[in-house]
Amino acid sequence: MLDRYHQARYVTQATGHIEGSAAIMWKYIHSGEKKLRQVFAVLITAIEGEAKKPSVGEARNHHVQKPA
């Protein structure tokens, strides 16, 4: 679990390329991990080019636990 500072950092990192998406991301952070996985999937598919994908993937890895 991340502290609030690091949550904010990774939300900004993941959503900076889509205006207005940070508020949606916060909503899903508080609603549960399954929905958060879906949001990250949408964010990654919405990225144009390959440069931003690794940083969004890093943010996802910090917010969403890998399935066992």
C-alpha positions as CSV (number, residue, x, y, z in Angstrom):
1,M,0.0,0.0,0.0
2,L,1.3,3.4,-0.9
3,D,1.1,6.5,1.2
4,R,-0.9,9.5,-0.1
5,Y,2.2,11.3,-1.6
6,H,3.2,8.3,-3.7
7,Q,-0.3,7.5,-4.7
8,A,-0.6,11.1,-6.0
9,R,2.7,10.8,-7.8
10,Y,1.8,7.7,-9.6
11,V,-1.7,8.9,-10.4
12,T,-0.2,12.0,-12.0
13,Q,2.3,9.8,-13.9
14,A,-0.4,7.5,-15.2
15,T,-3.0,10.2,-16.1
16,G,-1.0,13.2,-17.3
17,H,-1.5,12.4,-20.9
18,I,-5.4,12.4,-20.7
19,E,-7.0,15.6,-19.4
20,G,-9.5,15.0,-16.6
21,S,-8.5,11.4,-16.1
22,A,-6.9,11.9,-12.6
23,A,-10.3,12.4,-10.9
24,I,-11.6,9.2,-12.5
25,M,-8.5,7.4,-11.4
26,W,-9.0,8.6,-7.8
27,K,-12.6,7.4,-7.9
28,Y,-11.5,3.9,-9.0
29,I,-8.6,3.8,-6.5
30,H,-11.2,4.0,-3.7
31,S,-13.6,1.6,-5.3
32,G,-11.5,-1.5,-5.5
33,E,-8.7,-3.2,-7.3
34,K,-10.6,-5.0,-10.1
35,K,-12.0,-1.7,-11.5
36,L,-8.6,-0.1,-11.1
37,R,-7.1,-2.8,-13.4
38,Q,-9.7,-1.9,-16.0
39,V,-8.9,1.8,-15.8
40,F,-5.1,1.2,-16.2
41,A,-5.9,-1.0,-19.2
42,V,-7.9,1.8,-20.8
43,L,-5.1,4.3,-20.1
44,I,-2.5,2.1,-21.6
45,T,-4.5,1.5,-24.8
46,A,-5.2,5.3,-25.1
47,I,-1.5,6.1,-25.2
48,E,-0.3,7.2,-28.6
49,G,3.3,6.0,-29.2
50,E,5.4,3.9,-27.0
51,A,7.3,6.5,-24.9
52,K,4.6,6.9,-22.2
53,K,3.6,3.2,-21.8
54,P,6.5,2.2,-19.5
55,S,5.7,5.0,-17.0
56,V,2.0,4.1,-17.0
57,G,2.9,0.5,-16.5
58,E,5.1,1.4,-13.6
59,A,2.3,3.4,-12.0
60,R,0.0,0.4,-12.5
61,N,2.5,-1.9,-10.8
62,H,2.6,0.3,-7.7
63,H,-1.2,0.5,-7.4
64,V,-2.4,-2.9,-8.5
65,Q,-1.1,-6.1,-6.9
66,K,-0.2,-8.9,-9.3
67,P,-2.7,-11.8,-9.2
68,A,-1.4,-14.8,-7.2
